[in-house]
Amino acid sequence: MAAERIIAGLSCSEVLARLGDFLDDTLAPDARAAVRAHVSACTECGRFGGAYASVVRALREATADTGGIDEATVAAIVGRASP
C-alpha cells in the first residue's frame, strides 16, 4: 500500500481493521459513515475494500446452506493468504 492517508478522520490501516465490522453492519452509525467516506475517497482502500467485500459475499453465499464456514477452513484460508 502507498503512503498511509487520513481521510474522514481515519487512516487506511484503521479502515482496513474495520472492514469486517463494516460488512457485518456492526459499526456505530458515525463509524460506519467515516469508513464509507474514507473508502469512497481513497482509491487504494476503495479497491481493496471492494475486493474484500466480494470475497466475503462469495464465502457467505457458498456456505449459506451449511450455516457458515468452520474454523479449520478459515485457518487454512488465512494460512494460504499469509505471506
C-alpha distances in whole Angstrom, upper triangle without the diagonal:
4,7,8,10,14,15,18,19,15,12,9,10,13,13,11,14,17,16,19,21,20,21,24,25,26,24,27,27,26,23,22,23,20,17,19,19,15,14,17,15,11,11,7,9,12,11,10,13,15,15,15,18,19,19,21,23,24,25,27,29,29,31,33,36,35,34,31,29,30,29,29,27,24,24,25,22,19,21,20,16,16,15
4,6,9,12,14,18,18,15,12,10,11,15,14,14,17,19,18,22,24,22,24,27,27,28,26,28,28,26,23,23,23,20,18,19,19,15,15,17,15,11,10,8,10,13,13,12,15,17,17,18,21,22,23,24,26,27,28,30,32,33,34,36,39,39,38,34,33,34,32,33,31,28,28,28,25,23,25,24,20,19,18
4,6,10,12,16,16,14,10,9,11,13,14,14,16,19,19,22,24,23,25,27,28,28,26,27,27,25,22,23,22,19,18,19,18,14,15,17,14,11,12,10,12,15,15,15,17,19,20,20,23,25,25,26,28,30,30,32,34,35,36,38,41,41,39,36,34,36,34,35,33,30,30,30,28,25,27,26,23,21,20
4,7,10,13,12,10,6,6,7,10,11,11,13,15,16,20,21,20,22,25,25,25,22,24,24,22,19,20,19,16,15,17,16,12,13,15,13,10,12,10,10,14,15,14,15,18,19,19,21,23,24,24,27,29,29,30,33,34,34,36,39,39,37,34,32,34,32,33,32,28,28,29,27,24,26,26,22,21,20
4,6,10,10,8,5,6,9,10,10,12,14,15,16,20,20,19,21,24,24,24,21,22,22,19,17,18,17,13,13,15,13,9,11,13,10,8,11,10,10,13,15,14,15,18,19,19,21,23,24,25,27,29,29,30,33,34,35,36,40,39,38,34,33,35,33,35,33,30,30,32,29,26,28,28,25,24,24
4,7,6,5,4,7,9,9,10,12,14,14,16,19,19,18,21,23,22,22,19,19,19,16,14,16,14,11,11,13,11,8,11,13,10,9,12,12,11,14,16,16,16,19,21,20,21,24,25,25,27,30,30,31,33,35,35,36,40,40,37,34,34,35,34,36,34,31,31,33,30,28,30,30,27,26,26
4,5,5,6,8,11,11,10,13,15,14,15,19,18,16,19,22,20,21,18,18,17,14,13,13,12,8,9,10,8,5,9,10,7,7,11,12,11,12,15,16,15,17,20,19,20,23,25,24,26,28,29,30,32,34,35,35,39,39,37,34,33,35,34,36,35,31,32,34,31,28,31,31,28,27,28
4,6,8,10,13,11,10,14,15,14,15,18,17,15,18,20,19,19,15,15,14,11,10,11,9,5,8,9,6,6,9,10,9,10,14,15,13,14,17,17,16,18,21,20,20,24,25,24,26,29,29,29,31,34,34,34,38,38,36,33,33,35,34,37,35,32,33,35,32,30,33,33,29,29,30
4,7,10,12,10,10,14,14,13,15,19,17,16,19,21,19,19,15,15,14,11,10,12,11,7,9,11,9,8,12,13,12,12,16,16,14,16,19,19,17,20,23,22,22,25,26,25,27,30,31,30,33,35,35,35,39,39,36,34,34,35,34,36,35,31,33,35,32,29,32,33,29,29,29
4,7,8,6,6,10,11,10,12,15,15,14,17,19,18,17,14,14,15,12,9,11,11,7,7,10,9,7,10,12,11,11,14,14,11,14,17,16,14,18,20,18,19,22,23,22,24,27,27,27,30,32,32,33,36,36,34,31,30,32,30,33,32,28,29,31,28,26,28,29,25,25,26
4,5,5,6,9,10,11,13,16,16,15,18,20,20,19,16,18,18,15,13,14,14,10,10,13,12,8,10,13,12,10,13,12,10,13,15,14,14,17,19,18,19,22,23,22,25,27,27,28,30,32,32,33,37,36,34,31,30,32,30,32,31,27,28,29,26,24,26,27,23,22,23
4,5,5,6,9,10,11,14,15,14,16,19,19,19,17,18,19,17,14,14,15,11,9,12,12,8,9,12,11,8,11,9,7,10,12,11,11,14,15,14,16,19,19,19,22,24,24,25,28,29,30,31,34,34,32,29,28,29,28,29,28,24,25,26,23,21,23,24,20,19,20
4,5,5,6,9,10,13,14,14,16,18,19,18,16,18,19,18,14,15,16,13,11,14,14,11,12,15,15,12,14,11,9,13,14,12,12,16,16,14,16,19,19,19,22,24,23,24,27,28,29,30,33,33,31,27,26,27,25,27,26,22,22,24,21,19,21,22,18,17,18
4,5,5,6,9,12,12,12,15,16,16,15,13,15,16,14,11,12,14,11,9,12,13,10,11,15,15,13,15,13,11,13,16,13,12,16,17,15,16,20,20,19,22,24,24,24,27,28,28,29,33,32,30,27,26,27,25,27,26,23,23,25,23,20,23,24,20,19,21
4,5,5,6,10,10,9,12,14,14,14,12,14,15,13,10,10,11,9,6,9,10,8,8,11,12,10,13,11,8,10,13,11,9,13,14,12,13,17,17,16,19,21,21,21,24,26,26,27,31,30,28,25,24,26,25,27,25,22,23,25,22,20,23,23,20,19,21
4,5,5,8,10,10,11,14,15,15,13,16,17,16,13,13,14,12,9,12,13,10,10,13,14,12,13,11,8,10,12,9,8,11,12,10,12,15,14,14,17,19,19,19,22,24,24,25,29,28,26,23,22,23,22,24,22,18,19,21,18,16,19,19,16,16,17
4,6,7,8,10,12,13,14,13,12,15,17,16,12,13,15,13,10,13,15,13,13,16,17,15,17,14,11,14,15,12,11,14,15,12,13,17,16,15,18,20,19,20,23,24,24,25,28,27,25,22,21,22,20,22,21,17,18,20,18,15,18,20,16,16,18
4,6,5,6,9,10,10,10,8,11,13,13,9,9,12,11,8,11,13,12,11,15,16,15,17,15,12,13,15,13,10,14,15,12,12,16,16,14,16,19,18,18,21,23,23,23,27,26,24,21,20,22,21,23,22,18,20,22,20,17,21,22,19,19,21
4,5,5,6,8,10,10,10,13,14,14,11,10,12,12,8,10,13,11,10,13,15,14,15,14,10,11,12,10,7,10,11,8,8,12,12,10,13,16,15,15,18,20,20,21,24,24,22,19,18,21,20,22,20,17,19,21,18,16,20,20,17,18,20
4,5,5,6,9,9,10,13,15,16,13,11,15,14,11,13,16,15,13,17,19,18,19,17,13,14,15,12,10,12,12,9,9,12,11,9,11,14,13,13,16,18,17,18,21,21,18,15,15,17,16,19,18,14,16,18,16,14,18,19,16,17,20
4,5,5,6,5,6,10,12,13,10,9,13,13,10,12,15,15,14,17,19,19,20,19,15,16,18,15,12,14,16,12,11,15,15,12,14,17,16,15,18,20,19,19,23,22,19,17,17,19,18,21,20,17,19,22,19,18,21,23,20,21,24
4,5,5,6,6,9,10,11,9,6,10,10,8,9,12,12,11,14,16,16,18,17,13,13,15,14,10,12,14,11,10,13,14,12,13,16,16,15,18,20,20,20,23,23,21,18,19,21,21,24,22,19,22,24,21,20,23,24,21,22,25
4,5,8,9,12,13,15,12,10,12,14,11,11,15,15,13,15,18,18,18,18,14,13,15,13,10,11,12,9,7,10,11,8,9,13,13,11,14,17,16,16,20,20,18,15,16,19,19,22,20,17,20,22,19,18,22,22,20,21,24
4,5,8,11,13,15,13,11,14,15,13,14,17,18,16,18,21,21,22,21,18,17,19,17,13,14,16,12,10,13,13,10,11,14,13,11,14,17,16,15,19,19,16,14,15,18,18,21,20,17,20,22,19,19,23,24,21,23,26
4,6,8,9,12,11,8,11,13,12,12,15,16,15,17,20,21,22,22,18,17,19,18,14,15,17,15,12,15,16,13,13,17,17,14,17,20,19,18,21,22,19,17,19,21,22,25,23,21,23,26,23,22,26,27,25,26,29
4,7,9,11,10,8,12,14,12,14,17,17,17,19,22,22,24,23,19,19,22,20,16,18,20,17,15,18,18,15,16,20,19,17,20,22,21,20,23,23,20,18,19,21,21,24,24,21,23,26,24,22,26,27,25,26,29
4,6,8,6,6,9,10,9,11,14,15,15,17,19,20,22,21,18,18,21,19,16,18,20,17,16,19,20,17,18,22,21,19,22,25,24,23,27,26,23,21,22,24,24,27,26,23,25,27,25,24,27,28,26,26,29
4,6,5,6,9,10,11,12,14,15,17,18,20,21,24,24,20,20,23,22,18,21,23,20,19,22,23,20,21,25,25,23,25,28,27,26,29,29,26,25,26,28,27,30,30,26,29,31,29,27,31,32,29,30,32
4,6,5,6,9,10,10,12,14,15,16,18,20,23,23,20,19,22,22,18,20,23,21,19,22,24,21,22,25,25,23,26,29,28,27,30,31,28,26,28,30,30,33,32,29,31,33,31,29,33,34,31,32,34
4,5,5,6,9,10,10,12,14,15,17,18,21,22,18,19,22,22,18,20,23,21,20,24,25,23,24,27,27,26,28,31,31,30,33,34,31,29,30,32,31,34,33,30,32,34,32,30,33,34,31,32,34
4,5,5,6,9,10,11,12,14,15,16,19,19,16,16,20,19,16,18,21,19,18,21,22,20,21,25,25,24,26,29,28,28,32,32,29,27,27,29,28,31,30,27,28,31,28,26,30,31,28,28,30
4,5,5,6,9,10,11,12,14,15,18,18,15,14,18,17,13,15,18,16,15,18,20,18,18,22,22,21,23,26,26,25,29,29,26,24,25,28,27,30,29,25,28,30,27,25,29,30,27,27,29
4,6,5,6,9,10,10,12,14,17,18,15,14,18,18,14,16,19,18,17,20,22,20,21,24,25,24,26,29,29,28,32,32,30,28,29,31,31,34,32,29,31,33,30,28,32,32,29,30,31
4,5,5,6,9,10,11,12,15,16,13,13,17,16,14,16,19,18,17,21,22,21,22,25,26,25,27,30,30,30,33,34,31,29,29,31,31,33,32,28,30,32,29,27,31,31,28,28,29
4,5,5,6,8,10,10,13,13,10,10,14,13,10,13,15,14,13,17,18,17,18,22,22,22,24,27,27,27,30,31,28,26,26,28,27,30,28,25,27,29,25,24,27,27,24,24,26
4,6,5,6,9,10,12,13,10,9,13,13,10,11,15,14,13,16,18,17,18,21,22,21,23,26,27,26,30,31,28,26,27,29,29,31,29,26,29,30,27,25,29,29,25,26,28
4,6,5,6,9,11,13,11,10,14,15,12,14,17,17,16,19,21,20,21,24,26,25,27,30,30,30,34,34,32,30,30,33,32,35,33,29,31,33,30,28,31,31,28,28,30
4,5,5,6,9,10,8,8,12,12,10,13,16,15,15,18,20,20,21,24,25,25,27,29,30,30,34,34,32,30,29,32,31,33,31,28,29,31,27,26,29,29,25,25,26
4,5,5,7,8,5,5,8,9,7,9,12,12,12,15,17,17,18,20,22,22,24,26,27,27,31,32,30,27,27,30,29,31,29,26,27,28,25,24,27,26,23,23,25
4,6,7,10,8,6,10,12,10,10,14,15,14,16,19,19,19,22,24,24,25,28,29,29,33,34,32,29,30,32,32,34,32,29,31,32,28,27,30,29,26,27,28
4,6,9,8,8,11,13,12,13,16,17,17,19,22,22,23,25,27,27,29,31,32,32,36,37,35,33,32,35,34,36,34,31,32,33,30,28,31,31,27,27,28
4,6,5,6,8,10,10,12,14,15,16,18,20,20,22,24,25,26,28,30,31,32,35,36,34,31,31,33,32,34,32,28,30,31,27,26,28,27,24,24,24
4,6,5,6,9,10,10,12,14,15,17,19,20,21,23,24,26,27,29,30,31,35,35,34,31,30,33,32,33,31,28,29,30,26,25,27,26,22,23,23
4,5,5,6,8,10,11,12,14,15,17,18,20,21,23,24,26,27,29,30,33,34,32,29,28,30,29,30,28,25,26,26,23,22,24,23,19,20,20
4,5,5,6,8,10,10,12,14,15,16,18,20,21,22,24,25,26,27,31,31,30,27,26,28,27,28,26,23,24,25,22,20,23,22,18,19,20
4,6,5,6,9,10,10,12,14,15,16,18,20,21,22,24,26,26,30,30,29,26,26,28,28,30,27,24,26,26,23,22,25,24,20,21,22
4,6,5,6,9,10,11,13,14,15,17,19,20,21,23,25,26,29,30,29,26,25,28,27,28,25,23,25,25,21,20,23,21,18,19,20
4,5,5,6,8,10,11,12,14,15,17,18,20,21,23,24,27,28,27,23,22,25,24,25,22,20,21,21,18,17,19,18,14,16,17
4,5,5,6,9,10,10,12,14,15,16,18,20,21,22,26,26,24,21,21,23,23,25,22,19,21,22,18,17,20,20,16,18,19
4,5,5,6,9,10,10,12,14,15,16,18,20,21,24,25,24,21,21,24,24,25,22,20,22,23,19,19,22,21,17,19,21
4,5,5,6,9,10,11,12,14,15,16,18,20,23,24,23,20,19,22,22,23,20,18,20,19,16,16,19,17,14,17,18
4,5,5,6,9,10,11,12,14,15,17,18,22,22,21,17,16,19,19,20,17,15,17,17,14,13,17,16,13,15,17
4,5,5,6,9,10,10,12,14,15,16,20,20,19,16,16,19,20,21,18,16,19,19,16,16,20,19,16,18,21
4,5,5,6,9,10,11,12,14,15,19,19,19,16,16,19,20,21,18,16,19,19,15,16,20,18,16,19,21
4,5,5,6,9,10,10,12,14,17,17,17,14,13,16,17,18,14,13,16,15,12,13,16,15,13,16,18
4,5,5,6,9,10,11,12,15,15,14,11,11,14,15,17,14,12,15,16,12,13,17,16,14,17,20
4,5,5,6,8,10,10,14,15,14,12,12,16,18,19,16,15,18,18,15,17,20,19,18,20,23
4,5,5,6,9,10,13,14,14,12,12,15,17,18,15,14,17,17,14,16,19,18,16,20,23
4,5,5,6,8,11,11,11,8,8,11,13,14,11,10,14,14,11,13,16,16,15,18,21
4,6,5,6,9,10,9,7,8,12,14,16,13,12,16,17,14,16,19,19,18,21,24
4,5,5,8,10,10,9,11,14,17,18,15,15,19,19,16,19,22,21,20,23,27
4,6,8,9,10,9,9,12,15,16,13,13,17,16,14,17,20,19,19,22,25
4,6,5,6,5,6,9,13,14,11,12,16,16,14,17,19,19,19,22,26
4,6,5,6,9,12,15,17,15,15,19,19,18,20,23,23,23,25,29
4,6,8,10,13,16,18,16,17,20,20,20,22,25,24,25,28,31
4,6,8,9,13,14,13,14,18,18,18,20,22,23,23,26,29
4,7,9,12,15,13,14,17,18,18,20,22,23,23,26,29
4,7,10,12,10,10,14,15,14,16,19,20,20,22,26
4,7,8,7,7,10,11,11,13,15,16,16,19,22
4,6,6,6,9,10,11,13,14,16,17,19,22
4,5,5,6,9,10,10,12,14,15,16,20
4,5,5,6,9,10,10,12,14,15,19
4,5,5,6,9,10,11,12,14,18
4,5,5,6,8,10,11,12,16
4,5,5,6,9,10,10,14
4,5,5,6,9,10,13
4,5,5,6,9,12
4,5,5,6,10
4,6,5,8
4,6,8
4,6
4
